[in-house]
Amino acid sequence: MITNEVAFIAIAVSDKERARKFYQETLELKPATSAMDGAWVEYELGPVTIGVDCDPAWKPSYEGTTVAFEVANIDDAIRKLKERGVTFDIDKSETPVCWMGQFRDPDGNKLVVHQRKKK
């Protein structure tokens, strides 16, 4: 029934230009050329696509879906994001398998920088 991959993850936003600036300048994501219509922008990260959607019928949610971005160095990623004005809800925290820090996009959607521990 369900195959071994995620087709895409969608994030609702209220202001497409503000969202594009955040996702492209603050997070340094590159938009895919395949899907950039008026309200929808796709960002391809490895095998996963993240769609940022400014459809007025779909509202951002403060407690909605969380997207975690894998980073090579969590300390560098957190430092760089803070330099760009990002505020963290949860600063760097450790679990048995990873480190992560949670922040939000301009619409309050939860985002995480994540670094797996080496096995």
VENPE-V837351 format. One line per field, one symbol per residue. ss: DSSP state (a for helix, b for strand, c for the rest). phi: phi as a letter, one per 20 degrees, with the letter a starting at -180 (. if undefined). psi: psi as a letter, one per 20 degrees, with the letter a starting at -180 (. if undefined). Layout:
ss: ???
phi: ???
psi: ???
This chain:
ss: ccccccccbbbbcccaaaaaaaaaaaccccbbbbbbcccbbbbbbccbbbbbbcccccccccccccbbbbcccaaaaaaaaaaccccbbbbbbbcccbbbbbbbcccccbbbbbbbccc
phi: .deebefaddcecdcffffgfffeefemedffffbcegdccdcecmedddddcdefeddfcfdegddddfcfbfffffgffffenfdefcfgcdcfdacbbdbcffenffcceccfffe
psi: fpakrpgrppppqiohgggggghhggikqpqqihnmagippqppociqpppoplpiioqqphkbqpppppqhohggggggghhjjpppgoapqqrhirqrppaqrijjppqpppoqqp.
